[in-house]
Amino acid sequence: MEARLRIGAIGLGRAFTLMLPTFVGDPRVELVAGADPLTKPRERFARDFNVKTYDGALELCRDPNVDVVYIASPHQFHADHAEMAAAATKHILVEKPMAINLGECMRMNAAASKACVKLVVGHSHSFDAPILRTRAHIAGGEIGDLRMIQMLNFTDFLYRPRRSEELDTSQGGGVVFSQAAHQIDIARLLGGGKVRSVRALTGAWDPKRATEGAYSALLNFENGTFASLTYNGYGHFDSDEFCGWIGETGKLKDPENYGGAHKSLQNKSADQEAEMKAARNYGGPNYVAPGQNDYPLHHQHFGFVLASCDRADLRPLPNGVMVYGDENQYFDKLPAPKVQRAEVIDELFDAVIHGKDPLHSGKWSLATMEVCLALLRSANEGNEIFLSEQVSLDE
């Protein structure tokens, strides 16, 4: 049996809560330490896993039992925590977005390179099996070159319980850092990686939540492919309707719960909203641990995606890829996932144990962040923004 990766988690909040079923369900990894400034999640982590916990990131990074540091702290702390992990010669798995500016991304890459450790950025939805299968169809060459990508996602993102910094763009808040990072990563993976320029508009339409809640962007790739990306997080239309009411996490949704996000925040102060978020996260009073048979039957997804090639259109869905050819159409079905987000562990394990360069490396993710920042800049300046830090799939 191959070695298991011993993981220490920095940040036991929402991102960790969503990744926890993967860590528990995948036999290739083991949680051996956790760090969080809050007492309750640390206490639950110690009970659940019978391991050490820390109130600071530095102490976890120095734990000799940790092989990989999983960074799920707020966006603005990613760079500092990655540098701590690299200084302790620990491999790094950091949540998207990689950081909140290119300088921080470059610091992270330099620290990992100097320490000779692997840096993987995820989870983003470009890890999802239907997206990877779509890319395989394109790379196979039988349906010609990829010409155009259309992506559309309408959610209630902006009205889920938030901490104050999550509604502050300068601290990595809003939909561009948290949600465009998904769409851009998917578009770059399908399109070959190198975006030449970005033209975009953003919407910030609720003064009580004064950050970007929507955007539309046109990405022009160096190979001639172009991609149109639209996201709206204002909680009206739900584009999961296009996926048979299978939600982003692969679980079935109840369309009768329309307006639930807006209703839950009525008459709530900022402090009360932050408490609501903490309550549903790991260690909170409303947290529900995943059961042994609680894994969804579908893969995760990120809204409507359609990739147009010379001789076919490809539509990734939660259980496979629909292929619309010149004269016929067929469904390329994928088996149900045994462990959600196992693709993240595939990449991490291959990088750390087998020495394989990860696709979602620091260089790749810096390029995705460059597109995110260009989106914001284009919207603010009204200009087309040309890029300089892009990399292809094989770089």
N, C-alpha and C positions, 0 to 999 in steps of 0.2 A: 504493500500500500504506500502511495506517495505521501510525502510530508503534508501536514496541515499548516496553513498560514495562521499564525496567532495574531489577532487583530485587537488593537486598542482604539477605542472610539473617543474622539474629542467632540463634545456636544451631543447631548442626549435628548434633543428636541425633536421637531417635526421631521426633519430629514432622516434622522436616525430611526424614528418610529416607522417610517416607510421602508427603510432598508433592513430593519431588524428581521422580518421573516426570511430574507435571503441569507443572512448570517446564521440564523438558527437552522434553516432547512438544507443548506449546502454542506456536505460532509468535508469539503476541502478547506473550510475555514473554522476558526474557533475564537469566540470573544474571550479575551483574557484580562482586559482592563477597560475602565471607563472614566471619563473626566467631564465634569460639569460644575459650574458655580452654584447650581441649585441643589439643595440637600435631598429633596424627595426623589428625583430621578437617580441620584447616586445610591440612595438607600435601596431602591428597588433593584438596581443593577447588581448590587452586592448580594441581595437575596436570590435573584434569579440565576446568577452565574457563579456565585461563591468565589469571587475574585476581587482584586483590589480596585478601589476607586480613588479618584483624586479630585480636588477642587480646582486644580490648575493644570494647564496643558503641558507645561515644561516637565512636571513630575511624571506624567504619563509617558512622555517621549523618552525619558531616561529609564523607564522600567525595562529590565533585561529580558523579561518574558515576552515582550512585544516585538513582532517581526514587521508588521505593517501598521501605520497610523492612519486611521480613517478620520478625516476632518469633515465634520458636519456642523461646525460652529457657524455663527452668522457670517455673511459674505465678507464683511470688512475685516475679519480676522484670519481669513484663509492664508494670506501670504505669510504673516508672522508665524502661524502654527506650522505651515509647511517648512519654513526655515528651521524651526525648532526640531522637527522630525528629522530633517536631513542632517542637521548638526549631530544628532544622536545616531546617525547611520541607520535610520529606519526607512523602509519603503513607504510610499505615500499613495493613498486613495483619497482624493478630495472631491467633495460635492461640487456640482456646477452651481453658479458660474465659478470659473477657476479663481477669479478675483474681481475687483471692481475697476481696475485700470491696467494698461499694458505694462507699466513699470512694475507693478506688483507681480504680474505674470512672469515677467523676465527675471525678477528676483527669485521666484520659485524654481524656474527652470535652471538658473545658475546654481542654486543651492543643491538641487538634485544631481546635477551634472558633477559638481565638485565632490559630492559625497559618494558618487557612483551608485546611487539608489534609483529605483524605478518610480516614476510619477505617472499615475493614471487618474484621469478626471472623469467622474461619473457618479451617479447615474444621470445620463441624458437619454432621451428616447431614440437616439440613433443607435443605441445598443439593442433595441427591440428586435426580436427574431424576424417579424414580417418586413422590417426595414432592411435588415441584412439580406433577406431572401430577395427583396426587390433589387438591391444592389447587385446580387449575384446574377439576376436575369440581365441587367444592363451590361455587366462586365462580360457575360458570355458571348455577346456580339451577335447573336442570332436575330435580334430584333432591331439591329442598327444602332445608331448613335442616339444618346439622350439629347432632346432638344429643349424641353420645357418642363418645369415643375410648378404645380399649383398646390398650395397648402392653406387650410382654413381651420381655425379653431375658435369656437365661441364657448366661454365658460363663465363661472361665477367667481373667478380667481380673486378679484379685487375686494369681494365681500366675504371672504373667509376670514376668521379671526386673525388679526395681525398685531405684532408689536409696532411701536411708533416708527422705528427705523425701517420697517418693511414698506412704509408709505413715504419714504424719503429717498428720492433718486440718488442723491449724493452719497448715500450709504448703501447703495445697491438695491434699493427698493423699487417697486413697480414691476410691470410686466416685461420690460425689455431684458433686464438682468435675469429674472427667474424663468420667463417663458420663451422669449425670443431665443435664448440659448438653446432650447430644445429644437425649435423649428430650424434655426440656422445650422445646427449640427447635423440634422437630418438632410437638409438641402445640400450641404457641403459633401456629406458622405455619398449621396446619390449623384451629385454633379461633378465629383472628382476632386473637390477640395479647394481649388483656387478661385476665389471671388475677385473679379477685377474692380467692380465698383458697386456702390449702394446708393439708391435714391429712396427716401422714405418720408412718411408722415406719421405723427403720433397724436393720440387724443388723451387729454386729461380733463375730464368733463364733470367731475364731482369735486367741488371745493373742499368737502369734508375729507376727501381722500386724494390729496393734491399731488398725485404722481401719475405717471403714464398708465392708463388702463387699457389702451388699445393702440395698434399700429398697423400700417400696411407698408411693405417694403418690396422693392424690386432689386433683385440681385443679378448682376451681369457677370458670368463666369468667363475666364480667359479662353475656354474652349468653345465659346459661342452659346452654351446653354444659358437660359435665363430662368429665374425662379420668382414667383409672386407669393409673398407670405403675408397672411392677414391673421391677426389675433384680436379678440375682443373679450375682456374679462369683466364686463359690467353686469353679468348675471341676468340676461333676458333670454334670448334664444340660446339653446344648448345644442351644439353640433354633435354631441353623442347620439342624437337622433339619427344621424347618418350611419352610425355603426350599430344599429339595432339596440340602442340603449345599453351598450357595453361601455362602461366608464374607462377613464384613463388608466386605472390600475388593473383593468381586466375583469372587474366584477360588474355584475348587472346592477343598473340603476333603476330607481322607481321614478318615472316621469310625473307621478302624482305629487311628488314633493316639490313642485314648482314654487320658486320664490323663497325657499327655505333659508338660503344664505342671507337675503335681505332682512327677512323677519327676525332672524336670530340676533342681528345687530341693533335692532330698534331700541332707542333710548339707552344705549350702552356708552359709558365713558371710555376713554382710551385705556385706563387702568383695568376696567372691567373686561374690555375686549382682550387685553393681554392675558388676563386670568382665564378667559374662555379658551384661548389657544393652549395655554399651559395645561389646562384640565384634561384635554383630549390627548396630549402627548404622553410619551413614556414616563411613568411615575405619577401622572396626574390622576385625580379621582375618577375621571371618565374614560381613562385608557382601557381598552379591551385588548388583551393579548391574543395573537392569532392562534386558533386551535389547530390541532394536528391535521384536520381535514378541511381547513378554512381557506385553502388555496384556490384561486379562481381557475376556471376552465379555459380562460382566454388569455392571449398575450396582451401586454400593455400597448397603448397607442397614444398618439397625440393629434387627434382630429383627422380631418379629411386630407388625404395626400393623393395626388395623381401625377405620375411621371410619364411624359409623352416622348416616345422614341419614334424612329423612322417607320417601323412596321408594327408597333403595338403601343397601347397605353397600359400602364401598370398601376393598380390601386392596392396598396397594402391595407389589410383589414386585421382585426384582432385574432383571427385564426388562419391566416394565410394571405395569399396574394391573388387578386383577380387580374387575369391577363386578357386584354381586349385586342386581338390580332386583326389582320387584314380581312380574313374571311371567317374566322371563328373566335370564340372566347372560351376560356376555361379557368377553373379555380385551382391554384396550386396550394393545396392544403398543408398546413403545418400541424404536427402533433401538439396537444395541449402541454403547457409548461409544467414540469414537475416542481420546479422552484422558480418563483418570480425573480426576474433580474439576474438569473444565473449567468447571463452573458457577461455581466460585469465581473463575476468571479472567474469566468473563462479567461478573460483578458488579463486580469490581475494575476491569476495563477500562472498563466503562460509567461508573463513578464518576469515574475519573481523566481519561480521554480525552474523554468526552462530557458530563461534569458532572452525571450522573444520581445522585440520592440512592440509596445502597445500601439494600437491604432489611435486610441484616445489619449495620446501623450500630451506632455506639456506644450510642445510646439503646435500640435494640432489644436489644442484648446485655446492657446493664445490667439491663433488665427480666428477661431470662432468668436472670442471676445473682441477682436478687432472689428468684426462685422457688427456686433452688438453696439459698440461705441460709435461706429460709423452711422448706424441707424439713428441713434440719438442726435448725432451731430448734423446729419442731413436734414432731419426734421427741424432742428433749431435754426439752421442757416439757410435752408431752402435750396441746397446745392447737391449735386452729385458728388459723392466722396470716393476717391480712389484709394486703393489699399496697397500695402507694401509688405505685410508680414504673413502672407498666405502660403500654405504648403499643400502639396498633393497627397493622395492616399498612401503613396509609397515612399514619402520622404521621412 
